[in-house]
Amino acid sequence: MKIIIPMAGRGSRLRPHTLTVPKPLVPVAGKPIVQRIVEDLAAAFGEKVEEVAFIIAPDFGEAVETQLKTTAAGIGAKGSVYYQTQPLGTAHAILSAKDSLSGNCIVAFADTLFDMRFKLDTEKDGVIWVQRVKDPSAFGVVELNGEGYIANFVEKPKDFVSDMAIIGIYYFRDGEYLKNELQYLLDNDIKDRGEYQLTDALENMRAKGTKFYPGEIEEWLDCGNKDAVVHSNQRILELNKGTNLVDSTATVTNSSIVQPCYIGANAVIENSVIGPHVSIGHDTVVRHSVLRNTVIQNHSTVENAVLDNSMLGNHVDYSPKKSEISIGDYTGIS
């Protein structure tokens, strides 16, 4: 099995947090989004993952590439890095990793998190995970036939055809076949809304007899902006409620931790009330503060603050009292 993760987008809706790191490396409940995706997919597969191929922008940098390869190594897989040099659509992004498209493949876009408590049936031609949504016009959607497999793909329909939105996880039994269909789109300049779309390749495969089945998920979590990340952090913490997420090296003095919360390695909490639904990164210091429903990343200092529905980046120094903020990396406020 190979896992293919397109993640070349910068995540402009999550600025300023994505000015210094790609959105998939933003932590939620103590782990980067992309790490959660890789680990959950590996658990769903239940067998050894051979390779994880990450598709990134060329300017993400060596540190990001090293972190991604470490993420792959964490599940015992080879980590490969490919570059998407132009934003030409989902099909173009996946094809950037064409050298890794063979055998059983999972493609997972690193835009959102999922509650992935499922087991993968690798004998099927393909599985596409979907969830019903109120406004399907913003998504690619599928229609099912009477036999329970997918009969049609529609990209961002203007008129209602289905409310079953494609969430961004796909399984293909034959990665080589997928590669050939993606290459066909580029070779013949077949675009939709100016881009090469994966749904066009899926439709071609379906028309040739490939049977795609819908996959079930428990929950689909967006991480597109600050409010969405804070909400996803809350849900992930709730799903892990009852698990000790306070690192043994963290120091908590004269403070109350209202679970569920995540507190990272070497964090220092003094004279504060933390939680519920707070994540504090490693080597971060919080003093004389009241925090709830908040994400603070690594190497930051927060003092004399009352925060709710907030997100702070790395190396932030924050001391004024605010009720709701969004601060990027390497920021100082006094």
C-alpha positions in Angstrom: 0.0 0.0 0.0 1.1 3.5 -0.8 -0.4 6.8 0.6 -0.3 9.8 -1.7 -0.8 13.2 0.0 -1.2 16.3 -2.1 -0.5 19.4 0.1 1.0 22.0 -2.1 -1.5 24.8 -1.2 -0.4 27.5 1.2 -3.7 27.7 3.1 -4.3 31.4 2.6 -7.5 31.3 4.7 -5.5 30.3 7.8 -3.0 33.2 7.6 -1.1 34.5 9.5 -0.4 30.9 10.8 0.5 29.6 7.3 2.9 32.4 6.5 5.7 30.4 8.1 4.5 26.7 7.8 2.1 24.9 5.4 -1.4 24.3 6.7 -1.0 20.5 7.0 1.8 21.1 9.5 -0.3 23.2 11.8 -0.9 21.1 15.0 -4.3 20.0 16.2 -4.4 18.5 19.7 -0.7 18.2 19.7 -0.1 16.7 16.3 0.3 18.2 12.8 -2.7 17.7 10.6 -0.8 15.6 8.1 0.6 13.4 10.8 -2.9 12.6 12.0 -4.0 11.7 8.5 -1.0 9.4 7.9 -1.4 7.6 11.2 -5.1 7.2 10.9 -4.9 5.9 7.3 -2.2 3.4 8.3 -4.4 2.2 11.1 -7.4 1.8 8.8 -5.3 -0.3 6.3 -4.1 -2.5 9.1 -1.1 -3.8 7.2 2.3 -2.4 6.4 2.4 0.9 4.4 5.2 0.8 1.9 5.5 4.5 1.1 4.0 7.9 1.8 4.4 10.3 -1.0 4.0 14.0 -0.2 3.3 16.5 -2.9 4.4 20.0 -1.8 5.3 23.4 -3.3 9.0 23.8 -4.2 9.5 26.6 -1.7 8.3 24.7 1.4 12.0 24.2 2.4 14.3 21.4 3.7 12.9 21.5 7.2 9.4 20.7 6.0 10.6 17.9 3.8 12.6 16.4 6.7 9.5 16.6 9.0 7.4 14.9 6.4 9.9 12.1 5.9 10.0 11.6 9.6 6.2 11.4 9.7 6.4 8.5 7.1 9.1 6.8 9.1 6.9 7.0 12.1 4.6 4.3 10.5 7.5 2.3 9.2 7.2 3.6 5.6 9.5 5.3 3.1 8.9 9.0 2.8 9.0 10.6 -0.7 8.7 14.2 -1.6 7.4 15.5 -5.0 6.8 19.1 -6.2 3.7 20.6 -7.8 5.2 23.7 -9.5 1.9 25.2 -10.6 -1.6 25.1 -9.1 -3.3 23.3 -12.0 -5.9 21.2 -10.2 -6.3 18.0 -8.2 -5.5 15.7 -11.1 -2.3 17.6 -11.9 -1.3 17.5 -8.2 -1.7 13.7 -7.8 0.2 13.1 -11.1 3.1 15.0 -9.7 3.8 11.9 -7.7 3.4 9.6 -10.8 6.6 7.6 -9.9 4.8 6.4 -6.8 1.4 5.6 -8.4 1.4 1.8 -8.5 -0.4 -1.1 -6.8 -2.8 -0.3 -4.0 -2.9 3.4 -3.3 -4.8 5.8 -1.0 -5.0 9.4 -2.0 -5.7 11.8 0.8 -5.8 15.6 0.5 -4.4 17.2 3.6 -7.1 19.9 3.9 -9.3 18.3 6.6 -9.3 15.8 9.4 -11.6 12.8 9.7 -12.8 10.4 12.3 -11.4 7.4 10.4 -12.7 4.5 12.4 -13.1 2.2 9.4 -11.3 -0.8 7.8 -10.4 -0.7 4.2 -11.6 -3.5 1.8 -8.6 -3.7 -0.7 -10.5 -6.1 -3.0 -12.7 -3.4 -4.3 -11.8 -1.5 -7.4 -12.0 1.8 -5.6 -13.5 3.5 -2.5 -14.4 7.2 -2.3 -15.3 8.6 1.1 -18.3 10.9 1.2 -20.4 12.8 3.7 -23.8 14.4 3.2 -23.6 18.2 3.3 -26.2 21.1 3.4 -24.6 23.0 0.4 -23.2 20.6 -2.2 -22.5 23.3 -4.7 -19.1 23.9 -3.0 -17.9 20.3 -3.4 -17.5 17.4 -5.8 -20.4 15.1 -5.3 -21.4 11.5 -6.2 -24.6 9.8 -7.3 -25.2 6.1 -6.4 -27.0 3.5 -8.5 -29.4 0.8 -7.2 -26.5 -1.6 -6.6 -24.8 0.7 -4.1 -21.8 1.9 -6.1 -21.1 5.3 -7.6 -22.9 6.0 -10.9 -21.8 9.6 -11.5 -19.3 12.3 -10.4 -20.2 16.0 -10.6 -17.7 18.8 -9.7 -19.3 21.7 -7.7 -22.8 21.3 -9.3 -24.8 24.5 -9.9 -28.0 22.6 -9.8 -28.8 19.9 -7.1 -27.8 16.4 -8.2 -26.7 14.9 -4.8 -25.7 16.0 -1.3 -23.0 13.3 -0.9 -19.8 15.4 -1.0 -16.4 13.8 -1.7 -14.3 14.5 1.3 -10.9 14.0 -0.1 -9.9 10.3 0.6 -9.8 7.8 -2.2 -8.6 4.2 -2.5 -7.5 2.7 -5.8 -6.7 -1.0 -6.2 -4.6 -0.1 -9.3 -2.4 3.0 -9.0 -0.9 2.5 -12.4 -4.4 2.7 -14.0 -5.1 5.9 -12.1 -1.8 7.4 -13.3 -2.7 6.6 -16.9 -6.1 8.3 -16.6 -4.6 11.4 -15.0 -2.0 11.6 -17.8 -4.7 11.3 -20.4 -6.3 14.5 -19.0 -3.1 16.4 -19.3 -2.1 15.0 -22.7 -5.5 16.0 -24.1 -5.8 19.3 -22.1 -9.1 18.2 -20.6 -10.0 20.9 -18.0 -12.9 21.9 -15.9 -13.0 25.5 -14.6 -9.5 25.9 -16.0 -8.0 23.1 -14.0 -7.3 19.3 -14.4 -9.8 17.7 -12.1 -9.5 14.3 -10.5 -13.3 13.8 -10.9 -12.9 13.8 -14.7 -10.4 10.9 -14.4 -12.7 9.1 -12.0 -15.6 9.4 -14.4 -13.5 8.0 -17.3 -12.5 5.1 -15.1 -16.2 4.5 -14.1 -17.3 4.6 -17.7 -14.7 1.9 -18.5 -16.2 -0.4 -15.9 -14.4 0.5 -12.7 -16.7 0.1 -9.7 -16.3 2.8 -7.1 -18.0 2.4 -3.7 -18.8 5.1 -1.2 -17.0 4.9 2.1 -18.4 5.8 5.5 -16.9 8.2 8.0 -18.0 9.2 11.5 -17.0 12.9 11.3 -15.4 15.3 8.8 -13.5 18.2 10.3 -12.5 21.3 8.4 -9.2 23.1 9.1 -9.5 25.9 6.6 -9.4 28.9 9.0 -8.8 29.8 12.6 -12.3 29.1 13.9 -12.3 25.7 12.0 -8.9 24.7 13.5 -10.1 25.6 17.0 -13.3 23.6 16.5 -11.3 20.6 15.1 -9.0 20.8 18.1 -12.1 20.6 20.4 -13.5 17.6 18.6 -10.2 15.7 18.5 -9.7 16.3 22.2 -13.3 15.1 22.8 -12.6 11.9 20.8 -9.6 11.3 23.1 -11.4 12.1 26.3 -10.2 9.9 29.1 -6.7 9.6 27.6 -3.9 11.4 29.4 -2.7 14.1 27.0 -0.6 16.0 29.6 3.1 15.2 28.9 5.0 13.8 31.8 7.7 16.5 31.4 5.2 19.4 31.7 5.2 21.4 34.9 1.8 22.4 36.3 1.9 24.6 39.4 -1.0 26.0 41.4 -3.2 25.6 38.3 -6.4 23.8 37.3 -6.6 21.7 34.1 -10.2 21.2 33.0 -10.1 18.2 30.7 -9.9 17.4 27.8 -6.7 19.3 27.2 -3.4 18.6 25.5 -0.2 19.9 27.2 3.1 19.3 25.4 6.6 18.4 26.5 8.4 20.8 28.9 5.4 23.2 29.0 5.1 25.3 32.1 1.7 26.2 33.6 1.6 28.5 36.6 -1.3 30.1 38.5 -3.8 29.4 35.6 -7.0 27.8 34.7 -6.6 25.7 31.5 -9.5 24.2 29.6 -11.6 22.7 28.5 -10.5 22.1 24.9 -7.1 23.7 25.1 -3.9 22.5 23.4 -0.6 23.9 24.5 2.6 23.1 22.5 6.0 22.0 23.8 8.2 24.5 25.6 5.3 27.0 26.0 4.8 28.9 29.2 1.4 30.0 30.5 1.2 32.2 33.7 -1.7 33.9 35.5 -4.1 33.2 32.7 -7.5 31.7 32.0 -7.7 29.7 28.7 -10.5 27.7 27.1 -11.1 26.5 23.6 -7.7 27.7 22.5 -4.7 26.4 20.5 -1.2 27.6 21.4 1.7 26.2 19.5 5.4 25.8 20.5 8.0 28.0 22.3 5.4 30.7 23.2 4.7 32.7 26.4 1.3 33.8 27.5 0.9 35.9 30.7 -2.1 37.7 32.3 -4.4 36.6 29.5 -8.0 35.6 29.2 -8.5 33.7 26.0 -11.4 31.9 24.3 -11.8 30.6 20.7 -8.2 31.7 20.0 -5.1 30.5 18.2 -1.5 31.5 18.8 1.5 30.4 16.7 5.1 29.5 17.5 7.4 31.8 19.4 4.6 34.2 20.4 5.0 36.5 23.3 1.5 37.6 24.4 0.5 39.4 27.6 -2.5 41.8 27.0 -5.9 40.7 27.9 -8.0 39.8 24.8 -11.1 37.7 24.5 -10.5 36.4 20.9 -7.3 36.6 18.8 -5.4 34.9 16.0 -1.6 35.5 16.1 1.0 34.0 13.7 4.5 32.8 14.4 7.4 35.0 15.8 5.0 37.7 17.0 5.5 40.0 20.0 2.6 42.0 21.6 3.1 44.3 24.6 
